[in-house]
Amino acid sequence: MNVSGMMEEMTRTSEKLVKGYEMLSKIKEIEVATTPKELVWQNDLVKLYHYKRETPATCKIPVLVSFALMNRHDVLDLQPDRSLMKKLLDEGLDIYIMDWGYPKRQHRYLTMEDYILGFMGGAVDFIRKSTNSPKIHKMGICQGGTFSAIYAALFPEKIQSLTVYVTPFDFGANECMLYKWTKDIDVDAMVDSLGIIPADMINKGFGSLKPSADISKYFGMVDMMQDEAKMTNFLRMEKWKNDCPDLAGEMFRKYIKDLWRDNKLIKGEFVLGGKMVNLKNLTMPFLNIYATEDNIIPNSSSKPVMKVIGSKDKEEYAFPGGHIGVFVGSKSQKELAPKVAAWISERS
């Protein structure tokens, strides 16, 4: 490009930035997670919400959803037309969702036992008691899927079905940087010195998986600033990405050492609360959803669980997209969510 061409391009870019700034100044507060829900149970920092319905649920057995601890569950209800929770409600499910909260320094000693047996177990029992349901449907996403599977293996008599999205089970995979990074860190030094693991540290680890992503994202933002709808969608996602909780140190220590480093879960060696976790005890109907282009949880980490669980009613769903697209993409709304809702309803 000659000097004249460069000057013209700079002028066009400057004009775009000026118009973009004017448009940004008109955008009000960015809201996420707007589907109505009510707080029904709380234990310390962890809350349980029940989504409100305008009509009775067609699926009478309730569903408990658990997301990963290092991200907010709000991405499952990002905006009305990109909301996995709203779509599942529209399909007739009765949904509860866990909010893991924001750990503070006093929570540094919370363990995996506290999170799975205490918080998750307490939420499950509350729903069972309040709805008179001996069993509930369990749904878990990413780390929340791993925790849900561990709970279901220990208490199969309480779980009607288990649905997991983009969930790691075999941590021996080394196809992406995240799996290599977790095997090399000195987690004892991190936890002993910090107590609470900062969200910024975790986010930098995820950022290393695709370092060019932020650069390309902000270059594309210049053109996006001319479209208020696209820009608002972009800002919603950025708000969610930057709202990450810190992690309780002791939970993080066991999670990294026993699962990511020593791969004890898939090997049948993982112990929680003094009890061996045997994935063969997952005898309830099981739906395993993985994303074919997932750069965070590779398919080689998600798929091996199908060979070790005890369920005869088990199914895989290969979603054509990435880790986040499995809950917010248009294909997720149009095809995957109705499929999941129908699968759960048929097993009620």
VOGU-3710 file (C-alpha; in Angstrom, 3 decimals, decimal comma):
1> mnvsgmmeem> 0,000/0,000/0,000  1,393/3,429/-0,985  1,457/6,493/1,269  -1,739/7,899/-0,236  -3,541/4,631/0,338  -2,300/4,451/3,910  -3,558/7,964/4,617  -6,975/7,144/3,178  -7,174/4,004/5,310  -6,183/5,948/8,438
11> trtseklvkg> -8,860/8,575/7,653  -11,527/5,907/7,223  -10,480/4,228/10,460  -10,559/7,542/12,316  -14,059/8,244/11,016  -15,175/4,786/12,126  -13,736/5,358/15,588  -15,496/8,721/15,951  -18,849/7,253/14,889  -18,199/4,228/17,083
21> yemlskikei> -17,513/6,410/20,104  -20,762/8,275/19,505  -22,636/4,982/19,315  -20,941/3,600/22,453  -21,898/6,683/24,416  -25,563/5,897/23,716  -25,408/2,302/24,968  -26,832/1,985/28,466  -25,948/-0,586/31,125  -25,240/-3,994/29,592
31> evattpkelv> -27,468/-6,613/31,200  -26,929/-10,367/31,248  -28,897/-13,219/32,836  -32,288/-11,513/32,595  -34,518/-14,620/32,600  -36,576/-14,325/35,819  -35,510/-16,573/38,692  -35,823/-16,594/42,477  -33,420/-17,476/45,277  -34,718/-20,597/47,019
41> wqndlvklyh> -31,731/-21,912/49,040  -28,342/-20,708/50,244  -25,368/-22,190/52,073  -22,641/-19,643/52,835  -21,476/-18,186/49,498  -23,382/-20,698/47,326  -26,921/-19,925/46,176  -29,592/-21,941/44,415  -32,022/-20,241/42,041  -35,256/-21,556/40,551
51> ykretpatck> -36,232/-20,208/37,137  -39,782/-18,900/37,003  -42,230/-20,336/34,509  -45,395/-18,799/33,063  -46,903/-22,243/32,454  -46,483/-25,578/34,291  -43,491/-27,646/33,234  -44,277/-30,563/30,943  -41,297/-32,435/32,432  -42,333/-33,082/36,031
61> ipvlvsfalm> -38,923/-34,115/37,394  -36,797/-30,994/38,074  -33,385/-30,305/36,533  -30,397/-28,957/38,498  -27,743/-27,155/36,407  -24,165/-26,615/37,610  -21,601/-24,545/35,719  -17,828/-24,304/36,243  -16,540/-22,607/39,396  -14,061/-20,348/37,574
71> nrhdvldlqp> -16,740/-18,687/35,428  -20,185/-17,285/36,082  -23,210/-19,299/34,979  -24,607/-16,093/33,382  -23,290/-17,217/29,983  -26,067/-19,827/29,971  -28,544/-16,923/29,951  -26,474/-14,344/28,083  -29,376/-12,575/26,368  -32,989/-13,530/25,539
81> drslmkklld> -32,215/-14,814/22,026  -28,999/-16,565/23,107  -30,074/-18,218/26,336  -29,719/-21,945/26,866  -31,725/-21,667/30,094  -34,618/-19,798/28,469  -34,730/-22,257/25,594  -34,835/-25,246/27,940  -37,620/-23,545/29,881  -39,524/-22,978/26,637
91> egldiyimdw> -39,109/-26,683/25,916  -40,917/-27,573/29,149  -38,177/-28,222/31,713  -38,322/-27,149/35,371  -34,849/-25,696/36,015  -32,766/-24,848/39,069  -29,252/-23,414/38,767  -26,353/-23,204/41,218  -24,483/-19,948/41,787  -21,087/-20,852/43,262
101> gypkrqhryl> -20,524/-17,269/44,413  -17,300/-15,319/44,854  -14,883/-16,918/47,338  -13,149/-14,527/49,718  -10,057/-15,082/51,832  -12,090/-16,801/54,555  -13,092/-19,453/52,002  -9,545/-20,555/51,213  -10,005/-23,836/53,088  -13,105/-24,967/51,213
111> tmedyilgfm> -12,417/-28,379/49,679  -13,811/-30,434/46,814  -15,752/-32,280/49,504  -17,345/-28,984/50,552  -18,310/-28,133/46,984  -19,558/-31,543/45,821  -20,817/-33,280/48,962  -21,769/-30,111/50,828  -22,992/-27,452/48,408  -24,064/-29,608/45,465
121> ggavdfirks> -25,391/-32,325/47,733  -27,325/-29,791/49,787  -28,897/-28,299/46,658  -29,869/-31,739/45,340  -31,506/-32,712/48,637  -33,326/-29,368/48,895  -34,857/-29,836/45,451  -35,782/-33,449/46,144  -37,494/-32,511/49,391  -39,226/-29,328/48,186
131> tnspkihkmg> -40,602/-30,973/45,030  -41,288/-34,436/46,493  -39,034/-35,948/43,827  -37,014/-38,987/44,947  -34,656/-38,302/42,026  -33,758/-35,235/39,947  -32,212/-34,717/36,545  -28,641/-33,394/36,788  -26,979/-31,211/34,158  -23,363/-30,078/34,362
141> icqggtfsai> -21,211/-27,896/32,122  -17,395/-28,156/31,849  -15,980/-28,425/35,405  -19,571/-28,494/36,647  -20,056/-31,635/34,562  -17,078/-33,336/36,197  -18,348/-32,426/39,661  -21,860/-33,609/38,723  -20,522/-36,970/37,517  -18,559/-37,429/40,740
151> yaalfpekiq> -21,677/-36,689/42,786  -23,853/-38,962/40,649  -21,344/-41,819/40,983  -21,516/-41,509/44,777  -25,305/-41,038/44,967  -26,840/-42,723/41,894  -30,080/-43,298/43,785  -30,730/-39,526/43,731  -30,146/-38,903/40,003  -32,731/-39,657/37,304
161> sltvyvtpfd> -30,410/-38,764/34,403  -27,089/-37,005/33,864  -26,381/-34,599/31,001  -22,892/-33,123/30,612  -21,593/-30,462/28,232  -17,925/-30,106/27,145  -16,788/-31,949/30,280  -13,291/-33,285/31,013  -13,029/-36,859/32,313  -9,709/-38,161/31,010
171> fganecmlyk> -7,066/-35,643/32,045  -4,232/-37,593/30,458  -4,798/-35,802/27,159  -2,042/-33,382/26,165  -3,561/-31,921/23,030  -3,718/-28,346/24,287  -1,615/-26,064/26,462  -4,058/-26,154/29,374  -3,448/-29,855/29,987  0,328/-29,420/29,815
181> wtkdidvdam> 0,289/-26,308/32,016  -1,676/-27,959/34,815  0,792/-30,853/34,987  3,790/-28,574/35,441  2,594/-25,967/37,937  3,608/-26,178/41,598  0,070/-26,122/42,936  1,190/-26,586/46,554  3,328/-23,443/46,379  0,442/-21,525/44,768
191> vdslgiipad> -2,110/-22,528/47,380  0,224/-22,233/50,373  1,350/-18,757/49,382  -1,879/-17,311/47,973  -4,667/-19,134/49,785  -7,225/-17,936/47,255  -6,283/-18,469/43,591  -6,842/-15,180/41,694  -9,164/-15,247/38,706  -6,638/-13,195/36,706
201> minkgfgslk> -4,095/-15,997/37,043  -6,569/-18,576/35,736  -7,630/-16,290/32,884  -4,023/-15,852/31,781  -3,761/-19,625/31,577  -6,836/-19,811/29,349  -5,537/-16,861/27,313  -2,357/-18,792/26,518  -4,410/-21,361/24,608  -5,012/-18,897/21,772
211> psadiskyfg> -2,831/-15,788/22,245  -3,915/-14,171/18,969  -7,587/-14,172/19,939  -7,540/-10,832/21,774  -5,656/-9,092/18,955  -8,052/-10,239/16,234  -11,016/-9,514/18,507  -10,131/-5,856/18,940  -9,247/-5,362/15,281  -12,699/-6,654/14,363
221> mvdmmqdeak> -14,233/-4,403/16,976  -13,566/-1,292/14,842  -16,040/-2,436/12,183  -18,417/-3,800/14,804  -18,707/-0,355/16,382  -20,878/0,738/13,462  -23,595/-1,744/14,430  -25,222/-1,156/17,817  -26,790/-4,632/18,034  -23,523/-6,416/17,257
231> mtnflrmekw> -21,600/-4,159/19,611  -24,056/-4,761/22,450  -23,739/-8,516/21,929  -19,946/-8,180/21,992  -20,045/-6,171/25,220  -22,314/-8,731/26,882  -19,806/-11,475/26,189  -16,912/-9,297/27,355  -18,782/-8,482/30,568  -19,216/-12,187/31,250
241> kndcpdlage> -15,580/-13,021/30,427  -14,321/-10,386/32,831  -16,612/-11,393/35,704  -14,640/-14,393/36,967  -14,587/-15,553/40,601  -11,400/-16,392/42,436  -11,025/-20,033/43,525  -10,813/-21,601/46,979  -7,235/-22,810/47,419  -7,840/-26,231/48,938
251> mfrkyikdlw> -10,452/-27,112/46,335  -8,016/-26,048/43,616  -5,183/-28,111/45,149  -7,076/-31,414/45,053  -8,721/-30,621/41,726  -5,366/-30,039/40,017  -3,359/-32,778/41,759  -5,890/-35,622/41,746  -7,616/-34,954/38,423  -5,463/-32,872/36,063
261> rdnklikgef> -2,073/-34,197/37,211  -2,695/-37,773/38,388  -5,831/-38,473/36,286  -7,390/-40,478/39,117  -11,041/-40,141/38,079  -10,911/-42,087/34,811  -8,487/-44,583/36,398  -10,941/-45,389/39,203  -8,559/-44,116/41,891  -10,244/-40,856/42,910
271> vlggkmvnlk> -11,367/-40,611/46,543  -13,763/-37,966/47,863  -14,786/-37,762/51,502  -13,189/-41,115/52,176  -15,207/-42,858/49,437  -13,851/-44,246/46,172  -15,548/-42,674/43,143  -16,359/-45,422/40,647  -17,710/-44,166/37,338  -19,280/-47,585/36,757
281> nltmpflniy> -21,882/-46,417/39,277  -23,160/-43,985/36,645  -25,976/-46,335/35,718  -28,579/-43,634/35,061  -29,292/-42,406/31,495  -26,248/-40,428/30,363  -25,922/-37,785/27,621  -22,412/-36,588/26,772  -22,252/-33,432/24,626  -18,866/-32,401/23,262
291> atedniipns> -17,831/-29,655/20,826  -15,931/-30,857/17,782  -13,806/-27,663/17,606  -13,232/-27,313/21,363  -9,797/-25,763/22,010  -10,222/-25,882/25,819  -11,540/-29,400/26,531  -10,437/-31,648/23,664  -12,673/-34,493/22,562  -10,062/-36,999/23,747
301> sskpvmkvig> -10,770/-35,777/27,272  -14,577/-35,938/27,048  -15,270/-39,099/25,038  -13,429/-41,794/27,072  -16,046/-41,661/29,835  -18,452/-43,554/27,561  -16,324/-46,702/27,895  -16,176/-46,744/31,698  -19,669/-45,756/32,884  -22,180/-48,424/33,824
311> skdkeeyafp> -25,206/-47,015/32,005  -26,746/-48,970/29,151  -28,757/-45,898/28,146  -25,928/-43,626/27,048  -25,596/-41,274/24,122  -23,035/-38,893/22,622  -23,800/-35,664/20,796  -21,054/-34,116/18,660  -21,774/-30,393/18,481  -20,173/-28,722/15,421
321> gghigvfvgs> -18,542/-25,730/17,096  -16,388/-24,486/19,947  -16,456/-24,609/23,735  -18,596/-21,491/24,260  -20,682/-21,907/21,123  -22,219/-25,053/22,587  -24,309/-22,846/24,884  -24,595/-19,484/23,090  -24,475/-20,299/19,383  -27,550/-20,133/17,164
331> ksqkelapkv> -27,263/-23,843/16,359  -27,287/-24,549/20,076  -30,581/-22,690/20,440  -32,251/-24,153/17,343  -31,100/-27,765/17,483  -29,153/-28,776/20,584  -31,387/-27,371/23,341  -34,590/-28,956/21,947  -32,699/-32,246/21,559  -31,501/-32,126/25,170
341> aawisers> -34,934/-31,175/26,510  -36,586/-34,015/24,593  -33,939/-36,499/25,772  -34,491/-35,505/29,411  -38,274/-35,498/29,134  -38,289/-38,976/27,600  -36,402/-40,211/30,664  -38,823/-38,745/33,183
//
